[in-house]
Amino acid sequence: MIDRGDADLLRILLDIAKELSAEDFSTNGFRISKDELIERVRLAKFRINAGNFLTMEDLEEEIKKW
């Protein structure tokens, strides 16, 4: 049986999860359509295939400059 403290904690965690799942993570704060998402993925794949990306090592070196 779950005691009162556990139930309260679970309710708080559920509320947080609901808020995060509803949050919009697009760059300008507006929702994006499925078609726009597909286009973004297509463009990202194009950039990757063209060699336009940073490796983990590149990022680690960049972080040192912050």
C-alpha positions as CSV (number, residue, x, y, z in Angstrom):
1,M,0.0,0.0,0.0
2,I,1.3,3.5,-0.9
3,D,1.4,5.9,2.0
4,R,0.3,9.5,1.7
5,G,3.8,10.9,1.0
6,D,4.4,8.6,-1.9
7,A,1.1,9.4,-3.5
8,D,1.8,13.2,-3.2
9,L,5.2,12.7,-4.7
10,L,3.8,10.7,-7.6
11,R,1.1,13.3,-8.2
12,I,3.8,16.1,-8.4
13,L,5.9,14.0,-10.8
14,L,2.9,13.4,-13.0
15,D,2.1,17.1,-13.0
16,I,5.7,17.9,-14.1
17,A,5.6,15.2,-16.8
18,K,2.4,16.6,-18.2
19,E,3.8,20.1,-18.3
20,L,7.0,19.0,-20.0
21,S,5.1,16.9,-22.6
22,A,3.0,19.9,-23.5
23,E,6.0,22.2,-23.8
24,D,6.9,23.4,-27.2
25,F,10.6,23.0,-28.0
26,S,10.8,24.7,-31.4
27,T,13.3,27.4,-31.7
28,N,10.9,30.3,-32.0
29,G,8.3,29.1,-29.5
30,F,5.7,28.2,-32.2
31,R,4.5,24.7,-32.9
32,I,5.8,23.1,-36.1
33,S,3.8,21.0,-38.4
34,K,4.6,17.4,-39.3
35,D,5.6,18.5,-42.8
36,E,8.0,21.1,-41.3
37,L,9.5,18.6,-39.0
38,I,10.1,16.2,-42.0
39,E,11.7,19.1,-43.9
40,R,14.0,19.9,-41.0
41,V,15.1,16.3,-40.8
42,R,15.7,16.1,-44.6
43,L,17.8,19.3,-44.4
44,A,19.7,17.9,-41.4
45,K,20.5,14.7,-43.2
46,F,21.7,16.7,-46.2
47,R,24.0,18.8,-43.9
48,I,25.4,15.6,-42.3
49,N,26.0,13.9,-45.6
50,A,27.8,17.0,-46.8
51,G,30.1,16.8,-43.8
52,N,28.7,19.9,-42.2
53,F,28.6,18.8,-38.5
54,L,30.6,18.8,-35.3
55,T,32.1,15.7,-33.7
56,M,32.0,15.2,-29.9
57,E,35.6,16.1,-29.8
58,D,34.9,19.4,-31.7
59,L,32.2,20.2,-29.1
60,E,34.5,19.4,-26.2
61,E,37.1,21.8,-27.6
62,E,34.5,24.4,-28.2
63,I,33.2,24.1,-24.6
64,K,36.7,24.8,-23.3
65,K,36.5,28.3,-24.9
66,W,33.4,29.3,-23.1
